[in-house]
């Protein structure tokens, strides 16, 4: 019951100021028009859509926590359940990214008779979206207690996500870095969306680990009596 109340509240906050819907519509419009206006092939367009959903989820989730910090203090005091709150935040990220991934892929005009290509294409978009949401969740402290640390953390993680597989010096610790650039590099090298499934699985696992870490980082400390 607590999770249901919080989930409904978070979804309302997520959609309330049209920030998410405006960004989503912009990405969909790009997917619909880029092939004709920019003469872009499907793989290049899909690479940009992957980056687009990452930033869509990152900024939309950051906006959610900003709204939460301003409007939800009374509700959280009333419900008084940290784990229900944490689970609700994860479910919002999962639901919205599934919604985004399906819509973006359908309207990107990349749909194919090959069902496996379509499914892997959507799964990859959802996984990258979850990665963006998990980064925002890990550094949501910028809206609560430590704004500077949260903002710097997001910038560092975004830089590492975009450059981890490109800068040679980072190759030694690539497995520790957000695998966004790895997906783009894999797509360019293999020239097939279906080749992304292992990397998409790695991305999904990476996002889950960040959500897991976040749940313990922000867990309230027990007061000593």
C-alpha positions as CSV (number, residue, x, y, z in Angstrom):
1,X,0.0,0.0,0.0
2,X,2.8,2.4,0.9
3,X,4.7,1.6,-2.4
4,X,1.5,2.1,-4.4
5,X,0.9,5.6,-2.8
6,X,4.5,6.7,-3.3
7,X,4.6,5.2,-6.9
8,X,1.5,7.2,-7.9
9,X,2.9,10.3,-6.3
10,X,6.3,10.0,-8.1
11,X,4.7,9.3,-11.4
12,X,2.6,12.5,-11.0
13,X,5.8,14.5,-10.1
14,X,7.6,12.9,-13.1
15,X,5.0,14.2,-15.6
16,X,3.8,17.3,-13.8
17,X,5.8,20.1,-15.6
18,X,6.1,18.5,-19.1
19,X,9.9,18.5,-18.9
20,X,10.1,14.7,-19.6
21,X,7.4,14.8,-22.3
22,X,9.0,17.7,-24.1
23,X,12.4,15.9,-24.2
24,X,10.7,12.6,-25.2
25,X,8.8,14.3,-28.0
26,X,12.0,16.0,-29.2
27,X,13.8,12.6,-29.5
28,X,10.9,11.0,-31.2
29,X,10.8,14.0,-33.7
30,X,14.5,13.4,-34.4
31,X,13.9,9.7,-35.0
32,X,11.1,10.4,-37.4
33,X,12.9,13.1,-39.5
34,X,16.6,12.5,-39.3
35,X,16.7,9.8,-42.1
36,X,15.2,12.3,-44.6
37,X,16.5,15.6,-43.4
38,X,20.1,14.5,-42.5
39,X,20.3,11.5,-44.8
40,X,21.3,9.4,-41.8
41,X,21.4,5.6,-41.9
42,X,19.7,3.5,-39.2
43,X,22.8,2.6,-37.3
44,X,24.0,6.2,-36.9
45,X,20.5,7.3,-36.0
46,X,20.2,4.5,-33.4
47,X,23.6,5.5,-31.9
48,X,22.2,9.1,-31.4
49,X,19.0,7.7,-30.0
50,X,20.9,5.7,-27.4
51,X,22.7,8.9,-26.3
52,X,19.4,10.7,-26.4
53,X,17.6,8.3,-24.1
54,X,20.5,8.4,-21.6
55,X,20.3,12.1,-21.2
56,X,16.4,12.0,-21.3
57,X,16.4,9.7,-18.3
58,X,19.3,11.4,-16.5
59,X,17.7,14.9,-16.7
60,X,14.1,13.7,-16.1
61,X,15.1,11.7,-13.0
62,X,17.1,14.7,-11.7
63,X,14.0,16.8,-12.3
64,X,12.0,14.2,-10.4
65,X,14.3,14.4,-7.3
66,X,14.2,18.2,-7.5
67,X,10.4,18.2,-7.4
68,X,10.5,15.5,-4.6
69,X,12.7,17.7,-2.4
70,X,10.3,20.6,-2.7
71,X,7.0,18.8,-2.4
72,X,7.2,15.5,-0.7
73,X,8.5,16.2,2.9
74,X,5.1,15.8,4.5
75,X,4.2,12.7,2.5
76,X,7.4,10.9,3.4
77,X,7.0,11.8,7.1
78,X,3.5,10.4,7.0
79,X,4.4,7.1,5.3
80,X,7.7,6.8,7.2
81,X,9.2,3.9,5.1
82,X,12.6,4.3,3.6
83,X,12.5,1.0,1.7
84,X,9.1,1.7,0.3
85,X,10.3,5.0,-0.9
86,X,13.5,3.5,-2.5
87,X,11.5,0.7,-4.3
88,X,9.0,3.3,-5.6
89,X,11.8,5.4,-7.1
90,X,13.3,2.3,-8.8
91,X,9.8,1.3,-10.2
92,X,9.3,4.8,-11.6
93,X,12.6,4.6,-13.4
94,X,11.8,1.1,-14.7
95,X,8.3,2.1,-15.9
96,X,9.2,5.4,-17.5
97,X,12.3,3.9,-19.3
98,X,10.3,1.0,-20.7
99,X,7.7,3.5,-21.9
100,X,10.4,5.7,-23.4
101,X,12.4,2.9,-25.0
102,X,9.3,1.4,-26.8
103,X,8.1,4.7,-28.1
104,X,11.5,5.9,-29.2
105,X,12.2,2.7,-31.1
106,X,8.8,2.4,-32.7
107,X,8.9,6.0,-34.0
108,X,12.5,5.9,-35.1
109,X,11.5,4.0,-38.2
110,X,14.1,1.3,-37.5
111,X,11.4,-1.4,-37.0
112,X,12.3,-4.6,-38.9
113,X,10.7,-7.9,-39.9
114,X,13.5,-9.4,-37.8
115,X,11.7,-9.7,-34.4
116,X,15.0,-10.3,-32.5
117,X,16.4,-7.0,-33.9
118,X,13.4,-5.1,-32.6
119,X,13.4,-6.7,-29.2
120,X,17.1,-6.2,-28.7
121,X,16.8,-2.6,-30.0
122,X,14.2,-1.8,-27.4
123,X,16.0,-3.7,-24.6
124,X,19.2,-1.7,-25.2
125,X,17.3,1.6,-25.1
126,X,15.6,0.6,-21.8
127,X,18.9,-0.5,-20.3
128,X,20.6,2.8,-21.3
129,X,17.7,4.7,-19.9
130,X,18.0,2.9,-16.6
131,X,21.7,3.7,-16.6
132,X,20.8,7.4,-16.8
133,X,18.2,7.1,-14.1
134,X,20.7,5.2,-11.8
135,X,23.3,7.9,-12.2
136,X,20.8,10.6,-11.2
137,X,19.7,8.4,-8.3
138,X,23.3,7.9,-7.1
139,X,23.9,11.6,-7.0
140,X,20.4,12.8,-5.9
141,X,22.1,14.4,-2.9
142,X,22.4,17.5,-5.0
143,X,18.8,18.2,-4.3
144,X,18.9,17.4,-0.6
145,X,22.1,17.9,1.5
146,X,25.2,18.3,-0.7
147,X,24.5,20.1,-3.9
148,X,28.0,20.6,-5.1
149,X,29.1,17.0,-4.6
150,X,26.0,15.7,-6.4
151,X,26.5,18.0,-9.4
152,X,30.2,17.2,-9.7
153,X,29.5,13.5,-9.4
154,X,26.9,13.6,-12.2
155,X,29.3,15.5,-14.5
156,X,32.2,13.0,-13.8
157,X,29.9,10.0,-14.4
158,X,28.5,11.4,-17.6
159,X,32.1,12.1,-18.9
160,X,33.2,8.5,-18.0
161,X,30.0,7.1,-19.6
162,X,30.7,8.9,-22.9
163,X,34.5,8.4,-23.0
164,X,35.2,5.1,-21.2
165,X,35.7,3.0,-24.4
166,X,37.3,5.8,-26.4
167,X,40.2,7.1,-24.2
168,X,42.9,4.4,-24.2
169,X,44.1,5.2,-20.6
170,X,40.7,4.2,-19.3
171,X,40.7,0.8,-21.0
172,X,42.4,-0.7,-18.0
173,X,39.4,0.1,-15.8
174,X,36.7,-0.1,-18.5
175,X,34.7,-2.7,-16.5
176,X,34.3,-0.1,-13.7
177,X,32.9,2.6,-16.0
178,X,29.3,3.2,-17.2
179,X,29.1,1.2,-20.4
180,X,27.4,3.8,-22.6
181,X,30.3,4.4,-24.9
182,X,30.9,0.6,-25.1
183,X,27.5,0.2,-26.6
184,X,28.2,2.9,-29.2
185,X,31.6,1.4,-30.1
186,X,30.1,-2.1,-30.3
187,X,27.4,-0.9,-32.7
188,X,30.0,0.8,-34.9
189,X,32.3,-2.2,-35.0
190,X,29.7,-4.9,-35.4
191,X,27.3,-2.8,-37.5
192,X,24.3,-4.7,-36.1
193,X,21.8,-3.9,-33.4
194,X,21.5,-7.6,-32.5
195,X,25.1,-7.7,-31.5
196,X,24.3,-5.3,-28.6
197,X,22.5,-7.9,-26.4
198,X,25.5,-8.8,-24.2
199,X,26.5,-5.2,-23.7
200,X,22.8,-4.3,-23.0
201,X,22.8,-6.9,-20.3
202,X,26.0,-5.5,-18.8
203,X,24.4,-2.0,-18.9
204,X,21.3,-3.2,-17.1
205,X,23.3,-5.0,-14.5
206,X,25.5,-1.9,-14.0
207,X,22.3,0.3,-13.5
208,X,21.0,-2.2,-10.9
209,X,24.2,-2.1,-9.0
210,X,24.1,1.7,-8.9
211,X,20.5,1.6,-7.6
212,X,21.6,-0.9,-5.0
213,X,24.5,1.2,-3.9
214,X,22.3,4.3,-3.8
215,X,19.8,2.5,-1.5
216,X,22.4,2.0,1.1
217,X,24.2,5.3,0.7
218,X,21.0,7.2,1.5
219,X,19.7,4.9,4.1
220,X,19.0,6.9,7.3
221,X,21.3,6.2,10.2
222,X,19.8,4.8,13.3
223,X,19.7,7.3,16.1
224,X,21.7,6.4,19.2
225,X,19.5,6.5,22.3
